Amino acid sequence: MAKVKLESIIDHLAPDFQRVLEITVRGVASDVEIDSRRLFIAFRENVRRHCSSWETVPDRYVDGG
């Protein structure tokens, strides 16, 4: 099993995650006004609050390349 620093991965993928979160919310609640930056910040804070800094994942999900 590999360990990944979840917060760092989220920060690294922030532009993509922010865009995808906005698309997701618009898909399920199209009538809601959202600020995609604030949504992402709330998402990141909730990950920090509810997940470990280092998460163990199966090796098949990690490529050292």
ABEGO torsion letter per residue (X at the ends): XBBBBAAAAAAAAAAAAAAAAAAAAAAABAABBBBAAAAAAAAAAAAAAABBABBBBBAAABBAX
